[in-house]
Amino acid sequence: MFTGIIERLGKVTEIKQEGTNYHFTIESGIESDIYIDQSIAHNGVCLTVVSIDENSYIVTAIKETMDKTNLGEVKIGDYLNLERAAISGTTRLDGHMVQGHVDGTVKCTGVEDVDGSWYFTFALDKDNVPLVVNKGSICINGVSLTVVDPTNVQFQVAIIPYTYEHTSFKFLKAGDTVNLEYDIIGKYVQRYMDNVRS
């Protein structure tokens, strides 16, 4: 489980395809503090560390992950938001409960600089409108954020300077694809209501 509070950025230095799998080599500066088989969220995608050396580590994404996330658009030199799994009982959960199981991707449709902070607008699929509520939690590229002014076709999030500088939001522009994970509580409620109605 994750919280959506990003620890640092990781730079993609190599991408290798093996069958339908993709192996991503990441330089992050936390190589000495991670271990093989550890779960790390990359842009909100939970991936397992399969190899580590002094300056980088490798994670593998299967076809299902490549099909449902924006990892297929990642290029060498790109930066990914990184978060290691939460430690139960000894740290505060500062964001919200994030599983690292991406529900899908959406497009960024606009970026507005409002003199010290930023509003990012994202398209919203009509099937997922009930999962996005004003002041509710949402996870975008692994970052725990609060929804602003959702409609039936889009929603916004507000980004403070610290988040902008310490995540890949500083590279994000209109037209880019992001990974989206809806709040798990909302997904359970929607599932329950769908069963009640059927």
C-alpha positions, 0 to 999 in steps of 0.5 A: 500500500502507498500514500501518494506522497512522492519520495523522489524522481527516478530517471529512466536510463534503459528500456528493454523489451523481452517478449511482451514484458518491458524492463525499466532501468531507473536511477533514483539515488535510493539504490542502497536503501532498497531490496530485490522483490520490493514494491515501488510505485512508479507514476502510481504503478506498483512494480517489483524490483528485480535487480539492483546495482550501485547506481540503478535498479530494474523493474519489469512491467507485464503486458497488462500493465503496459496496456492499462498505464502510460508506461508504454509512452515512457522514453529513456531520459523521462522522470517517474514519480517514485514512492516506496510502500508505506511502513505500517504503524511507524509513519503517518499516512499523509496522503490517502490509501493508494494501492498502486493498481492503476485504473486507467489513463486520461489526458491532461487537457490544460495547465494554468499558472495562477501566480505561484500554483498551478491548475491541471485539468484532465478529461473524465470518462463518463463511466467514471464520473461517480468516482470523482467528487469535489474535495475527494482524493485521486491519485495521478501518476502516483501523486495523492491529490484533491479533486477541484470542480469536477464536471461530467467531462473533466476535473481539476487538481491544484498543485502547490509549488513544493509538489510541482518542483518535487514531482514530474508535474513540472514536466506535464503539459496539455496532451500528455497521458497520465495514470489514474487511480480512483479512491478505493472507497469510492470504487467499493461504494460504486460496486455495491450500488451497481449490485443493489440496482441489478 
